[in-house]
């Protein structure tokens, strides 16, 4: 029986040095094992990739929604299973464009009923240079993209039911983070039967604020819209600065534990709210889609 001790990485063998048969065998075994492991990893990755089901669907609308933001509508009427996968506001999916293997995660902006009744998914997409989103925004009506089914648990509205118990619901959104909020508002969460429902919507200026044409309908459903501009022009008479400042100034929450809250925006803003408004009943949704980040402050309390 021979004892094998592997040479240190710094040891260099002379070309004519003697190598014992046991060392040669072990080296071959080690090489074969490494090759086999790489092959298994490649096969495993391929299997994981193959589990994603992609469905082709044509674009029905590509229109500017605001500065650097685009309204994208996709016709899924020929893919009933895909349309039926969207059941809750706050869900998202993956999308990829022709000649690109890198998919983009996008929050679905339209309410589920739009997919059910008209076979359409709608999105609010921020065009970012060099991204799949930019390629998507450059496409035309009739161009075909590929989609996965809708995924995610959506906004957990059951946390703020019944409405008479949770009379106050505060919604925060910035930039393209308004996308899943539109789905929430237009899906309905008994806003008209609650005493105080506010949407603080932040943007740099009015040119960068999407969905202004929908504000009237949203307000008629019981949601008070509070636009907040960080760099408005001199004619702006509304709230200035950032949404957390506007909320702190107005607050007026008598019972935080009976107040629901939804937050969609960039990571830094989400962290500020999660630490400063922990007593509120947060509704979790999309973990990360395009520029949307959702934080569940109740989970933060446990850390």
C-alpha positions as CSV (number, residue, x, y, z in Angstrom):
1,X,0.0,0.0,0.0
2,X,1.5,3.3,-0.9
3,X,0.7,6.7,0.6
4,X,-0.1,9.5,-1.9
5,X,0.6,13.1,-0.9
6,X,-0.5,15.7,-3.4
7,X,2.3,18.1,-4.4
8,X,1.9,21.7,-3.3
9,X,0.8,24.2,-6.0
10,X,4.3,25.8,-5.9
11,X,6.1,22.5,-6.7
12,X,7.5,22.2,-10.2
13,X,8.4,18.7,-11.5
14,X,11.3,18.2,-13.9
15,X,10.2,17.0,-17.4
16,X,12.1,13.7,-16.8
17,X,11.1,13.3,-13.1
18,X,9.7,9.9,-12.2
19,X,6.0,9.9,-11.4
20,X,4.6,6.9,-9.6
21,X,1.8,4.9,-11.3
22,X,-0.5,5.6,-8.3
23,X,0.1,9.4,-8.9
24,X,-0.7,9.1,-12.6
25,X,-3.9,7.2,-11.9
26,X,-5.1,9.6,-9.3
27,X,-4.4,12.6,-11.6
28,X,-6.4,10.9,-14.4
29,X,-9.2,10.2,-11.9
30,X,-9.1,13.8,-10.7
31,X,-9.1,15.1,-14.3
32,X,-12.0,12.8,-15.3
33,X,-13.9,13.9,-12.2
34,X,-13.5,17.6,-13.0
35,X,-14.5,17.0,-16.6
36,X,-17.6,15.0,-15.5
37,X,-18.5,17.7,-12.9
38,X,-18.3,20.5,-15.6
39,X,-20.5,18.4,-17.9
40,X,-23.0,17.9,-15.2
41,X,-23.0,21.6,-14.4
42,X,-23.6,22.3,-18.1
43,X,-26.4,19.8,-18.4
44,X,-28.0,21.1,-15.1
45,X,-27.9,24.7,-16.4
46,X,-29.4,23.6,-19.7
47,X,-32.2,21.8,-17.9
48,X,-32.9,24.9,-15.7
49,X,-33.0,27.1,-18.8
50,X,-35.3,24.7,-20.6
51,X,-37.9,24.8,-17.9
52,X,-38.8,28.4,-18.8
53,X,-41.6,28.4,-21.3
54,X,-41.5,31.3,-23.8
55,X,-44.6,32.3,-25.8
56,X,-44.3,34.6,-28.8
57,X,-46.8,37.5,-29.0
58,X,-47.0,40.7,-31.1
59,X,-46.8,44.2,-29.9
60,X,-50.1,46.1,-30.4
61,X,-48.9,49.5,-29.1
62,X,-45.6,51.3,-28.6
63,X,-46.1,54.9,-27.5
64,X,-44.3,57.5,-25.4
65,X,-45.9,57.7,-22.0
66,X,-43.6,60.4,-20.5
67,X,-40.0,61.4,-20.9
68,X,-37.9,58.2,-21.2
69,X,-41.0,56.1,-20.4
70,X,-43.0,54.1,-23.0
71,X,-46.4,52.5,-23.0
72,X,-46.1,49.0,-24.3
73,X,-49.1,46.8,-25.1
74,X,-48.8,43.1,-26.2
75,X,-51.5,41.1,-27.8
76,X,-51.9,37.8,-25.9
77,X,-55.3,36.9,-27.3
78,X,-53.9,33.9,-29.2
79,X,-52.3,32.6,-26.0
80,X,-55.1,32.0,-23.5
81,X,-53.0,30.2,-21.0
82,X,-50.6,33.2,-20.9
83,X,-53.4,35.6,-20.5
84,X,-55.0,33.5,-17.7
85,X,-51.7,33.5,-15.8
86,X,-52.3,37.1,-14.8
87,X,-54.6,36.9,-11.8
88,X,-53.3,39.5,-9.3
89,X,-52.2,43.1,-9.4
90,X,-48.5,43.3,-8.7
91,X,-47.4,40.3,-10.8
92,X,-44.6,40.4,-13.3
93,X,-43.1,38.4,-16.1
94,X,-39.9,38.0,-18.2
95,X,-39.8,39.3,-21.7
96,X,-37.1,39.0,-24.4
97,X,-36.8,40.7,-27.7
98,X,-35.5,39.3,-31.1
99,X,-31.8,38.8,-31.4
100,X,-31.3,39.1,-27.6
101,X,-30.8,36.2,-25.1
102,X,-31.0,38.4,-22.1
103,X,-34.6,38.8,-20.8
104,X,-36.0,41.7,-18.9
105,X,-38.3,41.5,-15.8
106,X,-41.3,43.7,-16.2
107,X,-44.1,44.5,-13.8
108,X,-47.5,44.3,-15.5
109,X,-49.2,47.7,-15.5
110,X,-52.7,46.6,-16.7
111,X,-55.2,45.0,-14.3
112,X,-55.8,41.3,-14.7
113,X,-59.3,41.9,-16.2
114,X,-57.7,43.5,-19.3
115,X,-56.0,40.2,-20.1
116,X,-59.2,38.2,-19.4
117,X,-61.5,40.5,-21.4
118,X,-59.3,41.8,-24.2
119,X,-56.3,39.5,-24.3
120,X,-53.8,42.3,-23.6
121,X,-50.8,42.9,-21.3
122,X,-49.7,46.5,-20.8
123,X,-46.4,47.8,-19.4
124,X,-44.8,51.0,-18.5
125,X,-41.1,50.6,-19.6
126,X,-38.2,52.9,-18.9
127,X,-35.8,53.0,-21.8
128,X,-32.3,52.5,-20.4
129,X,-29.3,52.7,-22.8
130,X,-27.9,49.3,-23.7
131,X,-30.7,47.3,-22.0
132,X,-33.3,44.9,-23.2
133,X,-35.9,47.6,-22.2
134,X,-34.3,50.1,-24.7
135,X,-34.5,47.4,-27.5
136,X,-38.1,46.8,-26.6
137,X,-39.0,50.5,-26.7
138,X,-37.4,50.7,-30.2
139,X,-39.7,48.1,-31.7
140,X,-42.9,48.8,-33.7
141,X,-46.4,47.6,-33.7
142,X,-46.6,44.0,-35.1
143,X,-43.1,43.1,-34.0
144,X,-43.0,39.8,-32.0
145,X,-41.5,39.4,-28.6
146,X,-41.5,36.4,-26.2
147,X,-43.0,36.3,-22.8
148,X,-43.1,33.9,-19.8
149,X,-46.3,33.5,-17.8
150,X,-47.1,36.0,-15.1
151,X,-45.4,35.2,-11.8
152,X,-45.3,36.4,-8.2
153,X,-47.9,36.5,-5.5
154,X,-49.0,40.1,-6.3
155,X,-50.1,42.6,-3.7
156,X,-51.6,40.9,-0.7
157,X,-54.8,42.8,-0.5
158,X,-56.2,40.3,2.1
159,X,-53.9,41.9,4.6
160,X,-56.0,45.1,4.5
161,X,-59.5,43.5,4.6
162,X,-62.1,44.3,5.5
163,X,-62.1,48.0,4.4
164,X,-63.9,49.2,7.6
165,X,-61.0,47.8,9.7
166,X,-58.3,49.3,7.5
167,X,-59.7,52.6,6.6
168,X,-56.4,54.2,5.6
169,X,-54.2,53.0,2.8
170,X,-51.1,54.9,1.7
171,X,-49.5,54.2,-1.6
172,X,-46.0,55.4,-2.6
173,X,-44.5,55.3,-6.1
174,X,-41.7,57.0,-8.0
175,X,-40.9,57.0,-11.7
176,X,-41.8,53.7,-13.5
177,X,-42.7,52.3,-10.1
178,X,-46.2,53.6,-10.8
179,X,-46.6,50.6,-13.2
180,X,-47.8,47.9,-10.8
181,X,-49.7,50.6,-8.8
182,X,-51.8,51.3,-11.8
183,X,-52.7,47.6,-11.9
184,X,-53.6,47.8,-8.2
185,X,-55.8,50.9,-8.5
186,X,-57.6,49.8,-11.6
187,X,-58.1,46.3,-10.2
188,X,-59.8,47.8,-7.2
189,X,-59.3,47.4,-3.4
190,X,-62.4,49.0,-2.1
191,X,-60.8,52.4,-2.1
192,X,-64.3,54.0,-2.2
193,X,-65.3,52.2,1.0
194,X,-62.2,53.4,2.9
195,X,-61.9,56.8,4.7
196,X,-58.4,57.8,3.5
197,X,-56.6,56.4,0.5
198,X,-53.7,58.4,-0.8
199,X,-51.2,57.9,-3.6
200,X,-47.9,59.9,-3.3
201,X,-46.4,59.8,-6.8
202,X,-42.9,61.3,-7.2
203,X,-41.1,62.3,-10.4
204,X,-38.5,64.9,-11.4
205,X,-41.1,67.0,-13.3
206,X,-44.4,66.7,-15.0
207,X,-42.7,65.7,-18.3
208,X,-41.5,62.5,-16.5
209,X,-44.8,61.7,-14.8
210,X,-46.7,59.0,-16.6
211,X,-50.5,58.3,-16.4
212,X,-51.6,61.8,-15.7
213,X,-54.5,61.2,-18.1
214,X,-55.7,58.5,-15.6
215,X,-55.6,60.6,-12.5
216,X,-59.2,61.7,-12.8
217,X,-60.5,58.2,-13.0
218,X,-58.3,57.0,-10.1
219,X,-59.6,59.8,-7.9
220,X,-63.2,59.0,-8.8
221,X,-62.6,55.5,-7.5
222,X,-61.6,56.9,-4.1
223,X,-57.8,57.4,-4.4
224,X,-56.5,60.8,-3.7
225,X,-53.5,61.6,-6.0
226,X,-50.6,63.6,-4.5
227,X,-48.0,64.4,-7.2
228,X,-44.6,65.3,-5.8
229,X,-42.0,66.9,-8.1
230,X,-38.3,67.1,-7.1
231,X,-37.4,69.6,-9.9
232,X,-40.5,71.4,-11.0
233,X,-40.7,74.6,-13.0
234,X,-41.8,77.9,-11.4
235,X,-45.4,77.4,-12.4
236,X,-45.8,74.3,-10.2
237,X,-48.0,74.9,-7.1
238,X,-48.2,71.4,-5.8
239,X,-45.9,69.4,-3.5
240,X,-42.1,69.8,-4.0
241,X,-39.2,67.6,-3.0
242,X,-39.6,63.9,-2.4
243,X,-42.5,61.7,-1.5
244,X,-41.2,60.8,2.0
245,X,-41.1,64.5,2.8
246,X,-44.6,65.1,1.5
247,X,-45.9,62.1,3.5
248,X,-44.1,63.3,6.7
249,X,-45.6,66.7,6.4
250,X,-49.2,65.4,5.9
251,X,-49.0,62.1,7.8
252,X,-52.3,62.3,9.8
253,X,-52.4,58.6,10.6
254,X,-54.3,58.0,13.8
255,X,-53.7,54.2,14.0
256,X,-50.7,52.9,12.1
257,X,-51.5,49.2,12.9
258,X,-54.8,49.7,11.1
259,X,-53.2,51.4,8.1
260,X,-52.1,49.6,4.9
261,X,-49.1,50.8,2.8
262,X,-47.7,50.0,-0.6
263,X,-44.3,51.1,-1.9
264,X,-42.9,50.9,-5.4
265,X,-39.7,52.8,-6.2
266,X,-35.9,52.7,-6.1
267,X,-34.0,50.8,-3.5
268,X,-32.8,53.8,-1.4
269,X,-36.3,55.2,-1.1
270,X,-37.7,51.8,-0.1
271,X,-35.1,51.4,2.6
272,X,-36.0,54.9,4.0
273,X,-39.6,54.0,4.2
274,X,-39.1,50.5,5.5
275,X,-37.2,51.9,8.5
276,X,-39.3,55.0,9.2
277,X,-42.8,53.6,8.8
278,X,-42.5,50.0,10.2
279,X,-45.8,50.0,12.1
280,X,-47.8,50.2,8.9
281,X,-49.3,47.0,7.3
282,X,-47.1,46.7,4.2
283,X,-48.2,44.7,1.2
284,X,-45.4,42.8,-0.5
285,X,-45.3,42.3,-4.3
286,X,-42.8,42.3,-7.1
287,X,-39.3,41.6,-5.7
288,X,-37.6,43.3,-8.6
289,X,-38.8,44.2,-12.1
290,X,-37.3,46.8,-14.3
291,X,-36.8,49.7,-11.8
292,X,-39.4,48.5,-9.4
293,X,-38.3,47.4,-5.9
294,X,-40.8,46.4,-3.2
295,X,-39.9,46.2,0.5
296,X,-42.0,44.5,3.2
297,X,-41.4,46.5,6.3
298,X,-43.0,43.9,8.5
299,X,-40.2,41.5,7.6
300,X,-37.7,44.2,8.4
301,X,-39.1,44.4,11.9
302,X,-38.0,40.8,12.6
303,X,-34.4,41.4,11.7
